[in-house]
Amino acid sequence: MKKTHALLIGNGQTLPAVFLKELAAKADLIVAADGGADRALQAGLTPQIIIGDLDSISAQAKKCVSSENLVFVQNQNNTDLEKSLDWILSHKITSCTLAGFMGGRWDFTFGNLLSVLPYIQRINLFFAGPGWELYPIQKSKRFGCMKGKRVSLIPVRNCMGVCLKGLKYPLQNASLKAGTGRTISNETTGKSFCVELKKGCLFVYKEN
């Protein structure tokens, strides 16, 4: 069977086992970024692939996959998240859920958020946590949702031609500067909403 959607588990905050198993049920492939393998095992999941410089994984976790599926990448110029995304892209996987890349050290959290930006033209990806999802986008996207849920937009580059539909506070052809707080804490009005932009890059945070 062709594998098109991956769950990539990191070594950040500890996530509820039930939540990780729900994500795993929707994935064709479970990948762990280095010590994320231990997080997966703690949740009762066995990763099929483990990738990284393998400096934070336990000896026990290393034994949960065959030697060919323990991918050592000796490159100190990128993170285990980037190493994992490079591998995922090389295997023609088209979408990826990232879990366990927030919390713990805030420098890692901010680094993880920014490090995915060069990848978003080549793969559909988003960060997920209990009750929320965070999508980096640089083109228009429609989202499914429930009514009355919080949505925030966080520009990481200057954005032009921003339109919001299906939210309590719409926008029409707006310009947003990187880091602006103007688009924090909006609210869904139905079962879907749309973010359109002509230029730029932003994160869309949505509560489930």
PyMOL commands that set and color helices and strands:
alter all, ss='L'
color gray80, all
select helices_A, chain A and resi 17-25+36-42+59-62+67-69+80-90+106-115+117-119
alter helices_A, ss='H'
color red, helices_A
select strands_A, chain A and resi 5-9+29-33+49-52+70-72+95-99+124-129+132-137+141-144+150-155+159-165+171-176+186-187+192-196+202-207
alter strands_A, ss='S'
color yellow, strands_A
deselect
rebuild
show_as cartoon
